[in-house]
Amino acid sequence: MRKKHEIEPLGVIKSPYKTKEEIPRQGHFKPEVEAVAVLDEKWREGMKGLELCDRLVFLFLFDRSEGAKLTANAHWLDGEKGVFATRSPNRPNGIGMTEVEVISVEGLEIRFRGPDMLDGTPLVDIKPVVDTGRSNG
């Protein structure tokens, strides 16, 4: 039985990208670009220890995508691919994922490098990048 789930955003991404055309395919293509994730007060306790992380994975909503398309075709894909073999924002559940470099964590703000999301994008989860030689949780 399929069940629907509601997702409550943790906060928003304040990004320099105002239009879809400005965004790089992936944040690591413009590692010098900075942005800020601003969390709501109710999540403050969940941020403990983030200042120890060099890299984080942000999960966010493609809240301005044009709905799901099961295939994608772009010059960098080398032909048509199923949506699950791409990073297309036009996904059945509209969830994006980006690994970012942490600059600082102060209060409810995480300053980072490597955004690939629009200004005002809802942030729905944060996970540490765990290297095999170092554990962040």
C-alpha positions in Angstrom: 0.0 0.0 0.0 1.4 3.4 -1.0 1.2 6.1 1.6 1.7 9.8 1.1 4.1 11.7 3.3 4.2 15.3 4.3 7.6 17.0 4.5 8.1 20.1 6.6 11.0 22.2 5.4 13.7 23.0 7.9 14.3 26.4 6.4 15.3 28.0 3.1 18.4 28.4 0.9 19.5 32.0 0.3 21.2 31.6 -3.0 22.6 34.2 -5.6 20.7 32.3 -8.3 17.4 34.0 -9.1 16.5 32.1 -12.3 16.9 28.5 -13.5 19.1 29.6 -16.3 21.8 30.9 -13.9 22.2 27.6 -11.9 25.1 25.3 -12.8 24.2 21.6 -13.5 25.9 20.8 -10.2 27.3 23.0 -7.5 30.8 21.7 -7.9 31.0 23.3 -11.3 31.0 26.7 -9.5 32.7 26.0 -6.2 33.5 29.6 -5.5 29.8 30.6 -5.3 28.5 31.0 -1.8 25.0 30.7 -0.3 23.4 30.4 3.1 20.9 27.9 4.5 18.7 29.5 7.1 16.9 27.1 9.5 13.8 27.8 11.5 14.3 28.2 15.3 12.5 25.0 16.1 15.4 23.0 14.5 18.3 24.7 16.4 19.0 21.8 18.7 19.3 19.5 15.6 22.2 21.7 14.4 24.5 20.7 17.2 27.8 19.4 15.8 27.4 20.8 12.3 30.3 23.2 12.9 32.5 20.1 13.0 31.5 19.1 9.4 33.5 20.1 6.4 30.9 18.9 3.9 27.2 18.4 4.1 24.5 16.9 1.8 21.5 19.1 1.5 18.2 17.6 0.4 15.8 20.2 -0.9 12.6 20.6 -2.9 12.4 21.5 -6.5 9.5 23.7 -5.7 9.5 25.5 -9.0 10.0 22.6 -11.4 7.6 21.9 -14.1 6.3 18.5 -12.8 7.6 15.0 -13.4 9.0 13.8 -16.7 10.1 10.2 -16.8 12.9 10.8 -19.4 15.4 13.6 -19.9 17.6 14.4 -22.9 20.4 17.0 -22.7 23.7 17.2 -24.5 25.7 16.2 -21.4 23.5 13.0 -20.9 24.7 11.4 -24.2 21.2 10.6 -25.3 17.8 10.1 -23.6 17.9 8.7 -20.1 15.3 7.8 -17.5 14.8 10.5 -14.9 16.3 8.3 -12.2 19.6 8.1 -14.2 19.8 12.0 -14.2 19.8 14.9 -11.9 16.8 16.5 -13.6 14.6 18.7 -11.4 11.5 17.3 -13.1 11.2 14.3 -10.8 8.2 12.4 -9.4 8.8 13.6 -5.9 10.8 16.8 -6.7 13.6 16.2 -4.2 17.1 17.5 -5.0 20.4 16.6 -3.4 23.7 18.6 -3.4 26.9 18.1 -1.6 28.3 21.4 -0.3 31.4 22.7 1.4 30.7 24.3 4.8 32.2 27.7 5.4 30.7 28.4 8.8 27.8 27.6 11.1 26.6 30.5 13.1 23.3 30.5 15.0 20.6 29.2 12.5 22.8 29.9 9.4 25.0 27.5 7.5 27.2 29.4 5.0 28.4 27.1 2.3 30.0 26.9 -1.2 28.7 25.1 -4.2 25.0 25.9 -4.4 22.9 24.6 -7.3 19.5 25.7 -6.1 17.3 28.8 -6.5 17.0 31.6 -4.0 14.2 30.7 -1.5 14.4 26.9 -2.1 13.0 24.9 0.8 15.6 22.8 2.6 14.2 19.5 3.8 17.2 17.6 5.3 20.9 17.9 6.1 23.3 15.0 6.4 27.0 15.0 7.0 29.4 13.6 4.4 31.1 10.7 6.2 34.6 9.8 5.0 35.8 6.3 5.6 38.7 7.8 7.7 36.6 10.1 9.8 33.1 9.7 11.4 30.7 12.6 11.7 27.8 10.5 12.9 
